[in-house]
């Protein structure tokens, strides 16, 4: 059974930092692409960052230079370091395996039926 367990969310003031973790089990982590989506109330679910087994990464334009994705294959864990946080980063963040049809920038709802999703972790940034 595939499981993704997230941790590390919380409440911080603008300019602060958080590190999100997602520990995976039930599949070959080393060969898998992983990503993070987020959804704020009233907004679309948006793809924030991805990392592939070869180390290639992707970042949403609004988080470039502030967020860093990484993975530790020995721990089956993918991380998302969030620095210089802004109130507009407030959302529930979800760890997800690459969907069968590939990454989609925006979804109407997360989680959905494509790929395996973590339970979500709340990030709240106050001004």
Phi, psi and omega in degrees: 000128178284132176224139174234121183241120184259155174204167172107355177290176178165193180244130179221164173274159178306138183094348181280183184225151172217156171236120177267141178236148177220112180259128187251153174209160176092004176204170182280097187297320185301329184266004190253146169270140182233156180209173176232129170250163172216154177215125174259155181305130178082356181251162172291158172283125183237145179283121184266314185197151175222158174219137182250165185301331179279356178099356178296141181232157175226144176223140169300140185307320186289350180246356180301135181084350180244326181252147177225127177260143178207168177216151177239102184295329180295333181253003183051043187230137172247142183241153169227109178274123182249111179245163178048049185295146180239156178305328181288354173277352180299124183182171166270129182255134182238133170274142184210146171281158182298127180295156182304328182262010178094177184283138175242131187296317181228139176234157179288332186208140167230143358284168175227195187270007183251118184084174177256137187240148169282180184280347181093145177223133185278131172242123180236124181242120181260151182271000000 
